[in-house]
Amino acid sequence: MSDQDPFKTLVLEIVLAIGMIACLVLALFIHTGSMPPLVVVESESMIHDEKGEVGSIDAGDLILVHKDPADAIITFAEATDSNNPSYGYDQHGMEGDVIIYAKNGEEGTPIIHRAIMRVLAASTTAPERGEAAPCPINSSYDEELIAPDGLMGACIWTWTVPGTSAINVSTVSIKFDGTDAGYYDCKRPAHGNVEAHLVVWDWRPSHEGILTLGDNNQCSVDQGASVTNGSAGVHSESGVVGPIRDDWVLGVAGGELPWIGTVKLMVGGPNSYGTRDVPSSSFFALFTLIALVLVSPLFTERIFKEILSGSPELKGIQIEDSLKESE
């Protein structure tokens, strides 16, 4: 088999391509600490402009997933509290971190939504262990929280929400109106008993965790109607998603590679979410990018040839070749 054998050349090119992809994935893993290091956004729940925009999260975008400690996540409430060290922190077009989480810690397509606020246990007692109802009805039983007796499982009586006025309260009621907490615009007109801003009303969380919400969901929080009136909630096999526990968090959304994930949505097969939520501008940008990638080598090669054709070294080689041919 000669060095110019087409099959050998093809195999070498395939091996080289696979090696380059493997190096890229490894580099991304080292950078993010997460595997897979990228996720494709499928729905329009985080979109800020229906035409799409770079900087916010659109369907079809690739998002880097950083494996940061869950307790380091900065919520919208904290980022909009002028007394908080994280005041002014923003990611992907709004204050607070965007997280990727498994619904109730179960298998299935993860959700990528913004962390709005974190509910923490303020006062707890040990439960009646071994009982079917280990805690009184006006408290919450968190099976993963350490009780005052040092054992796993505790009754939570009061709650505190960092970045808000809710401190040591039996139920959580917060108006994100700029007074109780930073202003969160629901992007909807106020009418009747519906406010233009996010309102959490008389909520007794089932356990500690993070309240989450898609930027484009008009204040329909993932944790459902028990938190915010009219919320549809995000559902898993076990029911509506509860406050996001730390061990449900798969990562924090980092850098954005716009449009490229649209290719995966296009070839995802019959069970794929599809491209119905991908902005039309993303298709145009994607096809323009592909065209540039395909055409740029031709222009690059032509430019290099023009540069090299005028070099003294090449002219010297051409003169030597001419002399050899004339001999």
Rosetta blueprint (number, residue, H / E / L):
1 M L
2 S L
3 D L
4 Q L
5 D L
6 P H
7 F H
8 K H
9 T H
10 L H
11 V H
12 L H
13 E H
14 I H
15 V H
16 L H
17 A H
18 I H
19 G H
20 M H
21 I H
22 A H
23 C H
24 L H
25 V H
26 L H
27 A H
28 L H
29 F H
30 I H
31 H H
32 T H
33 G L
34 S L
35 M L
36 P L
37 P L
38 L E
39 V E
40 V E
41 V L
42 E L
43 S L
44 E L
45 S L
46 M L
47 I L
48 H L
49 D L
50 E L
51 K L
52 G L
53 E L
54 V L
55 G L
56 S L
57 I L
58 D L
59 A L
60 G L
61 D L
62 L E
63 I E
64 L E
65 V E
66 H E
67 K L
68 D L
69 P L
70 A H
71 D H
72 A H
73 I L
74 I L
75 T L
76 F H
77 A H
78 E H
79 A H
80 T L
81 D L
82 S L
83 N L
84 N L
85 P L
86 S L
87 Y L
88 G L
89 Y L
90 D E
91 Q E
92 H L
93 G L
94 M E
95 E E
96 G E
97 D L
98 V E
99 I E
100 I E
101 Y E
102 A L
103 K H
104 N H
105 G H
106 E L
107 E L
108 G L
109 T L
110 P L
111 I E
112 I E
113 H E
114 R E
115 A E
116 I E
117 M E
118 R E
119 V E
120 L E
121 A E
122 A E
123 S E
124 T E
125 T E
126 A L
127 P L
128 E L
129 R L
130 G L
131 E L
132 A L
133 A L
134 P L
135 C L
136 P L
137 I L
138 N L
139 S L
140 S E
141 Y E
142 D E
143 E E
144 E E
145 L E
146 I E
147 A L
148 P L
149 D L
150 G L
151 L L
152 M E
153 G E
154 A E
155 C E
156 I E
157 W E
158 T E
159 W E
160 T E
161 V L
162 P L
163 G L
164 T L
165 S L
166 A L
167 I L
168 N L
169 V E
170 S L
171 T L
172 V E
173 S E
174 I E
175 K E
176 F L
177 D L
178 G L
179 T L
180 D L
181 A L
182 G L
183 Y L
184 Y L
185 D E
186 C L
187 K L
188 R L
189 P L
190 A L
191 H E
192 G L
193 N L
194 V E
195 E L
196 A L
197 H E
198 L L
199 V E
200 V E
201 W E
202 D E
203 W E
204 R L
205 P L
206 S L
207 H L
208 E L
209 G E
210 I E
211 L E
212 T E
213 L E
214 G L
215 D L
216 N L
217 N L
218 Q L
219 C L
220 S L
221 V L
222 D L
223 Q L
224 G L
225 A L
226 S L
227 V L
228 T L
229 N L
230 G L
231 S L
232 A L
233 G L
234 V L
235 H E
236 S E
237 E L
238 S L
239 G E
240 V E
241 V L
242 G L
243 P L
244 I E
245 R L
246 D H
247 D H
248 W H
249 V E
250 L E
251 G E
252 V E
253 A E
254 G E
255 G E
256 E E
257 L E
258 P L
259 W L
260 I L
261 G L
262 T H
263 V H
264 K H
265 L H
266 M H
267 V L
268 G L
269 G L
270 P L
271 N L
272 S L
273 Y L
274 G L
275 T L
276 R L
277 D L
278 V L
279 P L
280 S H
281 S H
282 S H
283 F H
284 F H
285 A H
286 L H
287 F H
288 T H
289 L H
290 I H
291 A H
292 L H
293 V H
294 L H
295 V H
296 S H
297 P H
298 L H
299 F H
300 T H
301 E H
302 R H
303 I H
304 F H
305 K H
306 E H
307 I H
308 L H
309 S H
310 G L
311 S L
312 P H
313 E H
314 L H
315 K H
316 G H
317 I H
318 Q H
319 I H
320 E H
321 D H
322 S H
323 L H
324 K H
325 E H
326 S H
327 E L
